[in-house]
């Protein structure tokens, strides 16, 4: 604060210096209060989120300008920011997320091999392993499929599987939790399950040509969903999403009631008129008089 040699009329030099010191003290207190407010905001969730977003944005900009990232990220800073944020959650590199985060039918999905790698590298579990066995034959089962009806919508139907003698290969993914030594096993995945759910018979399905690999991927996905959902971040795997068939939704919103027709209105009015006439009839009046005379 610049000092001035001018003095207020009737004021002594000591009073002016005292006033200047008081102003400096107030200015210092205001600066300290502002610093405390900034520190409190930086420590809050909103402040941390803002700083993280600014950091992600700086990292995402050069990635969006690179020719080595997948096409869906080139020139799209928003997609790159999401990839950087997910990489920070998984403690991995943004380019690894970009290479393994796939969009299937408009939804983000993980490649199964990426999830397996995250589980193996997180340090909480031993390496994922797989146990295969043959549980008899698939047998006479029906599989789910969808056909368009006359209304133009997809409808789920069941059809008999034409290869009942196919071996029912089953797979279980398992790993040991290092901290507790507990063995963690996924729900079993089998060829019979793939058939009944419609994965095996879907057009373009890899289940008939590489069943062991598809069983391993699906068992690993089940294991991650059950024991380490924080790794998948709630996303399906690419293979799961491609096995799902979208069915046209049906609008079940309650419809407003139709207005009463003229016929119904006239019928109601006729009923009311009959009641009024009955109340005004002589027999009704006589009955009321008789009741009144009989009263004590």
C-alpha positions in Angstrom: 0.0 0.0 0.0 1.6 3.3 -1.1 2.2 5.8 1.7 1.3 9.4 1.2 2.9 12.5 2.7 -0.5 14.3 2.9 -2.1 14.5 6.3 -5.6 14.9 7.2 -6.5 18.4 8.5 -6.0 18.6 12.3 -4.3 15.2 12.4 -0.8 14.6 13.9 1.9 12.5 12.1 1.5 9.8 14.7 -2.2 9.4 14.0 -1.6 9.0 10.3 1.0 6.3 10.9 -1.3 4.5 13.3 -4.1 4.6 10.6 -1.7 3.2 8.0 -0.7 0.4 10.2 -4.3 -0.5 10.9 -5.1 -0.6 7.1 -2.1 -2.9 6.5 -3.3 -5.1 9.3 -6.8 -5.4 7.8 -5.3 -6.1 4.4 -3.1 -8.9 5.8 -6.1 -10.4 7.6 -8.1 -10.4 4.4 -5.3 -12.1 2.5 -5.0 -14.7 5.2 -8.8 -15.4 5.1 -8.6 -15.8 1.3 -5.8 -18.2 1.6 -7.7 -20.2 4.2 -10.7 -20.3 2.0 -8.6 -21.5 -1.0 -7.0 -24.2 1.2 -10.4 -25.4 2.5 -11.7 -25.6 -1.1 -8.6 -27.5 -2.3 -9.1 -30.0 0.5 -12.7 -30.6 -0.3 -14.0 -33.2 -2.8 -15.0 -30.5 -5.3 -11.5 -28.9 -5.2 -9.8 -32.3 -5.7 -12.1 -33.1 -8.5 -11.3 -29.8 -10.2 -7.6 -30.2 -9.9 -7.9 -33.8 -11.2 -10.0 -32.7 -14.2 -7.5 -30.0 -15.1 -4.7 -32.5 -14.9 -6.6 -35.1 -17.0 -7.4 -32.4 -19.6 -3.7 -31.5 -19.9 -2.8 -35.2 -20.4 -5.7 -35.8 -22.8 -4.9 -33.0 -25.2 -1.7 -34.5 -26.7 -3.2 -37.9 -26.7 -6.1 -36.6 -28.8 -3.6 -35.2 -31.3 -1.7 -38.4 -31.6 -2.0 -40.8 -34.6 -1.2 -43.9 -32.4 -4.4 -43.9 -30.4 -7.6 -45.7 -31.7 -9.8 -43.8 -34.1 -12.5 -43.1 -31.5 -10.0 -41.0 -29.5 -8.4 -39.0 -32.2 -9.4 -35.4 -32.0 -11.9 -36.2 -29.2 -10.6 -34.7 -26.0 -13.7 -35.8 -24.1 -13.1 -39.5 -24.8 -9.5 -39.1 -24.0 -10.3 -37.5 -20.6 -12.6 -40.5 -19.8 -9.8 -42.9 -20.7 -7.2 -41.0 -18.6 -9.6 -41.0 -15.6 -10.2 -44.7 -15.9 -6.5 -45.4 -16.2 -5.9 -43.4 -13.0 -8.5 -45.6 -11.2 -6.9 -48.8 -12.5 -3.3 -47.5 -11.9 -2.4 -48.2 -15.5 -1.4 -46.2 -18.6 -4.1 -44.3 -20.6 -2.9 -45.9 -23.9 -3.6 -49.3 -22.4 -7.2 -48.3 -21.5 -7.6 -46.8 -25.0 -6.5 -50.1 -26.7 -8.8 -52.3 -24.6 -11.9 -50.2 -24.0 -14.3 -51.1 -26.9 -17.7 -49.6 -27.7 -20.3 -52.4 -28.5 -23.8 -51.2 -29.3 -23.1 -47.8 -27.9 -21.8 -49.1 -24.5 -18.2 -49.2 -23.3 -16.8 -52.7 -22.7 -13.5 -54.2 -21.7 -11.5 -56.9 -23.6 -11.4 -60.0 -21.4 -7.7 -60.3 -21.7 -7.3 -56.8 -20.3 -9.3 -57.7 -17.2 -7.3 -60.9 -16.8 -4.1 -58.8 -17.0 -5.4 -56.3 -14.4 -6.3 -59.2 -12.0 -2.9 -60.8 -12.4 -1.0 -57.5 -12.0 -3.0 -56.0 -9.1 -1.0 -57.9 -6.4 -4.0 -59.0 -4.4 -4.4 -62.4 -5.9 -2.4 -65.1 -7.5 -2.5 -65.5 -11.3 -5.9 -66.6 -12.6 -6.0 -70.2 -13.5 -8.6 -72.4 -15.1 -10.0 -75.9 -14.5 -11.7 -77.7 -17.4 -13.8 -80.8 -17.2 -16.4 -82.7 -19.3 -19.7 -83.0 -17.6 -21.5 -85.5 -19.9 -23.3 -84.3 -23.0 -25.2 -81.1 -23.8 -28.4 -83.2 -24.2 -31.8 -82.2 -25.4 -32.0 -78.5 -24.5 -33.6 -75.5 -26.0 -31.7 -72.3 -26.9 -32.9 -68.7 -26.9 -33.2 -66.8 -30.1 -35.1 -63.8 -31.4 -37.3 -63.4 -34.4 -39.2 -60.4 -35.7 -42.9 -60.7 -35.4 -45.6 -59.2 -37.6 -45.5 -56.1 -35.4 -41.9 -55.5 -36.5 -40.5 -56.1 -33.0 -38.0 -58.8 -31.8 -39.6 -61.6 -29.7 -37.7 -64.2 -27.7 -38.5 -67.8 -28.7 -37.0 -71.2 -27.8 -35.7 -73.7 -30.4 -34.3 -77.2 -29.8 -30.6 -77.6 -30.1 -29.6 -79.8 -33.0 -26.4 -81.3 -31.5 -27.4 -83.0 -28.2 -24.3 -85.3 -28.4 -21.9 -82.4 -28.1 -19.5 -82.7 -25.1 -20.6 -80.4 -22.2 -17.2 -78.8 -21.6 -17.1 -76.9 -18.3 -14.6 -74.2 -17.0 -14.0 -72.7 -13.6 -11.6 -69.7 -13.1 -9.9 -69.6 -9.7 -7.2 -67.7 -7.8 -6.0 -67.4 -4.2 -6.3 -64.2 -2.2 -2.8 -63.5 -1.0 -3.8 -61.7 2.2 -6.0 -64.5 3.5 -4.9 -67.6 1.5 -8.6 -68.2 0.6 -9.3 -69.9 -2.7 -11.7 -67.9 -4.9 -13.6 -69.8 -7.6 -15.9 -68.4 -10.3 -19.3 -69.9 -11.0 -18.9 -72.8 -13.6 -19.4 -71.9 -17.3 -20.3 -74.7 -19.6 -21.2 -75.3 -23.2 -24.7 -76.2 -22.1 -25.0 -72.7 -20.6 -23.7 -71.1 -23.8 -26.3 -73.1 -25.8 -29.3 -72.3 -23.5 -28.4 -68.6 -23.3 -28.1 -68.4 -27.1 -24.4 -67.5 -27.2 -23.4 -70.7 -29.0 -25.9 -70.4 -31.8 -25.7 -66.6 -32.4 -24.6 -65.5 -35.9 -20.9 -65.0 -36.0 -20.3 -66.7 -32.7 -16.8 -67.9 -31.8 -18.1 -70.5 -29.4 -18.3 -73.4 -31.9 -14.8 -72.7 -33.3 -12.8 -71.9 -30.1 -14.8 -73.1 -27.1 -11.9 -73.3 -24.6 -10.9 -69.7 -25.2 -14.5 -68.5 -24.9 -15.1 -70.5 -21.7 -11.9 -69.0 -20.2 -12.9 -65.5 -21.1 -16.4 -65.9 -19.7 -15.2 -67.6 -16.5 -12.6 -64.8 -15.9 -15.4 -62.2 -16.4 -17.6 -64.0 -13.9 -14.7 -64.3 -11.4 -14.0 -60.5 -11.7 -17.6 -59.6 -11.3 -17.9 -61.6 -8.1 -14.5 -61.0 -6.4 -13.0 -57.9 -7.9 -15.7 -55.6 -9.3 -13.5 -52.6 -8.7 -11.3 -53.7 -11.5 -14.0 -53.9 -14.1 -15.6 -50.6 -12.9 -19.0 -52.1 -13.5 -18.4 -52.7 -17.3 -19.2 -55.8 -19.2 -16.6 -57.6 -21.3 -16.6 -57.2 -25.1 -17.5 -60.8 -25.5 -20.4 -60.6 -23.1 -21.8 -57.5 -24.9 -21.6 -59.1 -28.3 -23.5 -62.2 -27.1 -26.4 -60.0 -25.9 -29.2 -59.5 -28.5 -31.0 -56.2 -28.2 -34.8 -56.7 -28.0 -37.1 -53.9 -28.9 -38.6 -52.4 -25.8 -42.3 -52.2 -25.3 -43.8 -49.0 -23.9 -45.7 -49.9 -20.7 -46.4 -46.3 -19.6 -50.0 -46.0 -18.3 -52.2 -44.4 -20.9 -54.7 -41.7 -20.0 -58.3 -42.9 -19.6 -60.4 -42.3 -22.7 -63.2 -39.7 -22.2 -66.6 -41.0 -21.5 -68.7 -41.5 -24.6 -71.9 -39.7 -25.2 -73.8 -43.0 -24.8 -72.3 -43.5 -21.3 -73.1 -39.9 -20.3 -76.7 -40.2 -21.5 -77.1 -43.5 -19.6 -75.9 -41.9 -16.4 -78.2 -38.9 -16.8 -81.1 -41.3 -17.4 -80.3 -43.2 -14.2 -80.2 -39.9 -12.2 -83.6 -38.9 -13.7 -85.2 -42.2 -12.7 -84.0 -41.7 -9.2 -85.4 -38.2 -9.0 -88.7 -39.4 -10.3 -88.9 -42.2 -7.8 -88.2 -39.8 -4.9 -90.9 -37.5 -6.1 -93.6 -40.2 -6.7 -96.9 -40.3 -4.6 -96.2 -43.7 -3.2 -92.9 -42.4 -1.8 -94.6 -39.4 -0.3 -97.3 -41.5 1.3 -94.8 -43.9 2.7 -92.9 -40.9 4.3 -96.2 -39.6 5.8 -97.2 -43.0 7.2 -93.8 -43.3 8.9 -94.1 -39.8 10.3 -97.6 -40.5 11.8 -96.4 -43.7 13.4 -93.7 -41.9 15.3 -94.5 -41.1 18.9 
